[in-house]
Structures are given as C-alpha cells and as structure tokens.
Amino acid sequence: MRDVWADLYRQLALDYCVSFEEASDRKNHFSTFTPLPGRRRFRSSDDCALKVVAVNGKLLFTGKEEIVASCREKYAETTGDWFMDIRFFRQLDELVKPYGYRMISAHPFYLPGNDAGTKALIEAEDAAVADHDYETVIYDEKEIEQFRGDDRFQEAYSFEAYAPDMIGVGALRDGEIIGMAGASADSDLLWQIGIDVAPEARGKHLGAHLVRILKEEILKSGHTPFYGTSMSNIGSQRVAHHAGFVAAWAELSSIRAFDFYGWETAVARAVTKEYPFITTPRDLYEALTKVWCRETCAPRMRQDWSMENQTLGQCSVTAFLAQDIFGGKVYGVPLEDGGVHCYNVVGDCVFDLTSAQFGERKLNYENNLEQKREEHFEKAEKKERYEMLKAALKKLEP
C-alpha cells in the first residue's frame, strides 16, 4: 500500500515551510511562510498570517514573521494534544487581529488506515451494503462539469481552478442521484474527499460506501486521499471512520478580515462562470472595492459618497448582482426613511456586502421581506447603475 504517512509529512513540509525531518519529528517548529511549489492550494492560501498544524503530538507554526515570533515565545513547549481547544483559538485570534486577520477555522483530517482493525471494519461495512439498491457511477474530470451550480453537491465538488475536481463517485437509484463523493487535487500529492448524501438516503452506510470507492480510485491514480471535516460534525467523522480512514492531523487557519456583515460564513459558491475570478462572496467584495464609484451610488446619496465610504448607496444594485452570481434571494432591512437596505441570503448563508456604510450600527437581518428586482428596476436610474456595476466587474482582470 502507498505510504500515505510519508506523503503527509512531505506535504506538511511544503505547507509549513520546514524540512521532511521537521515535519515528521515530535518537536514544535516555527517558520516564516513562503508559498512553496507543491503546497496545498486553498483560496487566500498565499496570504498567510498564521496557520498551525497539530500532528504527532507536536505543533508546526507558519505565517508572518512577527506573528510567528510571538507564537514561538508563547508556545515553544506547548504540546499539540489540546491545542485545538477554544482557549488557544481565542489567544491566537487576539494575536492576529491587530494585523487585520482573524482565526477562521479548526478542522480534523484523516488518512487511509491499514491496520487489522480498519481492515475488519471495512469488511463489515462492505457486508452491510452488499444488497444495496443503487448503482454506482464513476465520473472523470470532464463529466464532473455537468454538476457545476448544482447545490446538492457543494461538499463533493468545489469547482475551484486552483484545486480542480478530479474524480467523482455517484450513487443512483431509479436514475436519481442519492449520493455523491468527489475528490479535488489540493496538491500534487494529496487529493481531498468531500461527500453529499440526500436526506432520504442517510443512515444507511451510503456515504461511507462512496468514500471507500473513491479512496481506492484515488490510490490507483497514484495519489494519497485525505478526508477533512469540522470539529463538531460527528456524522461526517463517522463516515471517515467507516470508510477506513483514521485521524491524522488537525489544523487552525486565519483569514484576512472583511468589512461586511456575514464575511466569516460567506462561503456560498458561484453558480455561474461569467466571472471566473469570483467563487465566494468574499471574492465579490474584493472585486467590488475596485469598481464601486460615485456613479454607481444612489443619486440622493452621491454628495456624501467617498472612497472612504464606498458602500454608501450601493445596496440594491450590489445585492442583485450578487444574486446573479450566487443565486438565493434578496431581502430588505426596513429603514427609518421608509426605504429598505438590501442584502443576500443563499441557503444558510446571510451576507450584506454593503453593511459598512452603517458603521457600528447593528441591523436586523431576520424576518424581513423579500425584494424583487423587477420592482427595484422599475426605476430606470437604478437599472442603469446595476448595468454599470456589472460591466465594470466584467472588465476586471482575473
């Protein structure tokens, strides 16, 4: 069997800017981040203020030199065993906050197991699905494209150019897809697995079955599969276990803080290829900061618009443009002057790209009325501003 642990240490050496020996030993190491060829590719992964991995009972830190220096002073002798606890998360968040960043996530990761217990578990799982009533289908990279924009498979497929989706395994019952596992090439060594199972098919070993099939396909392709989930997603962790994976490492990461409501959870995926450089609302926000202008501001507010208050008077045209890209619905917060302030809701993701204009004021994003673009665009000037914003966005370089 492929030496998946050696592949992990090779990968962590690239991701954390250390040697293979440092990645695989049991000592803490601290490095200044440099984007090395072969690193795992994530959005904003080259803008690394701080990330930490707990592996082998020790910790690896990499990021901006001054932040890592502070970590070395505080955590040189700290073990990795309890480092994903909230108290350490809060300490690190306070450490990166003055630099304009926030700690954003903590995730456990899994590698294929090869011990006797894992093999026995896989045999039992295979027996449990021996009489399944669905067929499985393998999808290659080109065939996966048909699922772009299908919100049933947001975990299975990422449709990210920097981490392309390579292999998929679907379960079909009576021609309907009831489960999908997908693998993205996060690096040349490691491919990450994601899984989606329809609600009516859960609790029947389907997820673990698809992940096991995909795991073997990845190994046959000459790569190491890994499985990541959240600390609290116990169901997903069970899928990993029943698919023959074992806990291998955990990571904490940071992200640049954005100045809009809901940025921390703004992970809705684009459903259109029209703007290839925009995948999430955070990408759209970054792009809009380059194109919001006085002319796209509502006429009654233009006298107060400035580069320091870019989002002023931009809410409705921005929200409907975001709806074009991410789908979902536009809602409006009632304002004292009788108007509404528009924002977006995509599934469980609520975000307001133009909230900064209200400063410290807290808006109520619950139980508001849906806004229809047909009604808003009855005003010719608003439709013109929307088209102007859209055209400016299209002109940006990817």
Residue pairs with C-beta under 8 A, 6 or more apart in sequence:
1 112
1 114
1 219
2 219
2 224
4 111
4 112
4 224
5 111
5 248
7 189
7 190
7 224
8 55
8 111
8 190
8 224
8 226
8 248
8 249
9 20
9 23
9 24
10 20
10 23
10 189
11 38
11 40
11 187
11 189
11 190
12 18
12 23
12 53
12 55
12 60
12 249
13 19
13 20
13 22
13 23
14 36
14 37
14 38
14 39
14 40
14 187
15 36
15 39
15 40
15 51
15 53
15 62
16 23
16 29
16 31
16 51
16 53
16 60
16 61
16 62
17 31
17 32
17 33
17 34
17 36
17 62
18 29
18 31
18 60
18 62
22 29
22 60
23 55
23 60
24 56
25 56
25 58
26 56
26 57
26 58
27 58
28 58
28 59
28 60
28 61
28 75
28 76
28 77
28 78
29 58
29 59
29 60
29 61
30 60
30 61
30 62
30 68
30 69
30 71
30 72
30 76
31 60
31 61
31 62
31 68
32 62
32 63
32 64
32 65
32 68
33 48
33 51
33 62
33 63
33 64
33 68
35 45
35 46
35 48
38 187
38 188
38 189
39 45
39 187
40 163
40 186
40 187
40 190
41 162
41 163
41 186
41 187
42 162
42 163
42 186
43 160
43 162
43 279
43 280
43 282
43 283
44 255
44 256
47 256
48 62
48 63
48 64
48 254
49 63
49 64
49 67
49 96
49 99
49 101
49 254
49 256
50 61
50 62
50 63
50 64
50 67
50 68
50 71
50 92
50 95
50 96
50 101
50 103
50 252
50 253
50 254
51 61
51 62
51 63
51 251
51 252
51 253
51 254
52 59
52 60
52 61
52 71
52 83
52 92
52 251
52 252
52 253
53 59
53 60
53 249
53 250
53 251
53 252
54 80
54 81
54 83
54 84
54 249
54 250
54 251
55 80
55 248
55 249
55 250
56 80
57 79
57 80
57 81
58 79
58 80
59 75
59 78
59 79
59 80
59 83
61 68
61 71
61 72
61 75
62 68
63 71
63 254
64 99
67 95
67 96
67 99
70 95
71 92
71 95
74 91
75 83
80 250
82 88
83 252
84 106
84 108
84 231
84 250
84 252
88 252
89 103
89 106
89 252
92 103
92 252
92 254
93 102
93 103
96 102
96 103
96 254
97 257
100 256
100 257
101 254
101 255
101 256
101 257
102 254
102 255
102 257
102 264
103 252
103 253
103 254
104 253
104 254
104 255
104 264
105 230
105 252
105 253
106 231
106 250
106 251
106 252
107 228
107 229
107 230
107 231
107 250
107 251
108 228
108 229
108 231
108 237
108 247
108 249
108 250
109 226
109 227
109 228
109 247
109 248
109 249
109 250
109 251
110 226
110 227
110 228
110 240
110 245
110 246
110 247
110 248
111 224
111 225
111 226
111 245
111 246
111 248
112 215
112 219
112 224
112 225
112 244
112 245
112 246
113 244
113 245
113 246
115 246
118 244
118 246
119 244
121 241
121 242
121 244
122 212
122 243
122 244
125 205
125 208
125 209
125 212
125 242
125 243
125 244
126 212
128 205
129 204
129 205
129 206
129 209
132 206
132 209
133 173
134 171
134 172
134 173
134 178
134 179
134 206
135 171
135 172
135 173
136 169
136 170
136 171
136 172
136 209
136 210
136 213
137 169
137 170
137 171
137 172
138 167
138 168
138 169
138 217
139 167
139 168
139 169
139 170
140 167
141 164
141 165
141 166
141 167
143 168
144 157
144 165
144 168
144 182
147 153
147 156
147 157
147 168
147 180
148 157
148 159
148 271
148 273
149 271
149 272
149 327
151 269
151 271
151 327
151 347
152 177
152 180
152 196
152 198
153 180
153 182
153 196
154 196
154 269
155 182
155 194
155 195
155 196
156 168
156 180
156 181
156 182
156 194
156 195
156 196
157 165
157 168
157 180
157 182
157 184
157 194
158 165
158 184
158 194
158 269
159 165
159 269
159 270
159 279
160 184
160 279
161 276
163 184
163 185
163 186
163 192
164 184
164 185
165 182
165 183
165 184
166 183
166 184
166 185
166 191
166 221
167 182
167 183
167 191
167 214
167 217
167 218
167 221
168 180
168 181
168 182
168 183
168 214
169 180
169 181
169 182
169 210
169 213
169 214
169 217
170 177
170 179
170 180
170 181
170 210
171 177
171 178
171 179
171 180
171 201
171 206
171 209
171 210
172 178
173 201
177 198
178 197
178 198
178 200
178 201
178 206
179 195
179 196
179 197
179 198
179 201
179 206
179 207
179 210
180 195
180 196
180 210
181 193
181 194
181 195
181 196
181 207
181 210
181 211
181 213
181 214
182 193
182 194
182 195
182 214
183 191
183 192
183 193
183 194
183 214
183 217
183 218
183 225
184 191
184 192
184 194
185 191
185 223
186 192
188 223
189 223
189 224
190 223
190 224
190 225
190 226
191 218
191 221
191 223
191 224
191 225
191 226
192 225
192 226
192 227
192 228
193 211
193 214
193 215
193 218
193 225
193 226
193 227
195 207
195 210
195 211
195 236
195 239
197 206
197 207
197 210
205 242
207 239
207 243
208 238
208 239
208 242
208 243
209 243
211 227
211 239
211 240
211 243
211 245
212 243
212 244
214 225
215 225
215 243
215 244
215 245
218 224
218 225
219 225
226 248
227 239
227 240
227 243
227 245
229 236
229 237
229 240
230 236
257 263
258 266
258 282
258 285
259 356
260 266
260 285
260 311
260 351
260 352
260 353
260 354
260 355
260 356
261 343
261 350
261 351
261 352
261 355
261 363
261 365
262 281
262 349
262 350
262 351
262 352
262 365
263 281
263 282
263 285
263 351
265 348
265 349
265 350
265 351
266 280
266 281
266 282
266 285
266 349
266 351
267 280
267 281
267 349
268 280
268 281
268 326
268 327
268 328
268 346
268 347
268 349
268 351
269 279
269 280
269 326
270 278
270 279
270 280
270 325
270 326
271 325
271 326
271 327
272 324
272 325
274 324
274 325
274 394
275 284
275 287
275 325
275 393
275 394
276 398
277 283
277 287
277 396
277 397
277 398
278 284
278 287
278 325
281 322
281 326
281 344
281 349
281 351
281 353
284 321
284 322
284 325
284 326
284 353
285 353
287 393
287 396
288 314
288 318
288 353
288 389
288 393
289 310
290 396
291 389
291 392
291 393
291 396
292 310
292 311
292 314
292 318
292 389
293 392
294 302
294 305
295 385
295 388
296 314
296 317
296 385
296 388
296 389
296 392
297 305
297 312
297 313
297 314
297 385
298 313
298 314
298 382
298 385
299 381
300 313
301 312
301 313
302 313
304 312
305 312
305 313
306 312
309 356
309 357
310 356
311 318
311 353
311 354
311 355
311 356
311 357
312 354
312 357
313 357
314 354
314 357
314 389
315 341
315 342
315 343
315 352
315 354
315 357
316 330
316 342
316 371
316 376
316 382
316 386
317 382
317 385
317 386
317 389
318 342
318 353
318 354
318 389
319 330
319 342
319 343
319 344
319 353
319 354
319 371
320 330
320 342
320 373
320 376
320 377
320 386
321 386
321 389
321 390
321 393
322 344
322 351
322 353
323 329
323 330
323 344
323 373
324 390
326 344
326 346
327 346
328 344
328 345
328 346
328 347
328 349
329 344
329 345
329 346
329 370
330 342
330 343
330 344
330 345
330 370
330 371
330 373
331 342
331 343
331 344
331 345
331 365
331 368
331 369
331 370
331 371
332 340
332 341
332 342
332 343
332 368
332 369
332 370
332 371
333 340
333 341
333 343
333 363
333 364
333 365
333 368
334 340
334 368
335 341
340 368
340 369
340 371
341 352
341 354
341 358
341 363
342 354
342 371
342 376
343 350
343 351
343 352
343 353
343 354
343 355
343 365
344 350
344 351
344 352
344 353
350 365
352 363
352 365
355 363
376 382
377 383
377 386
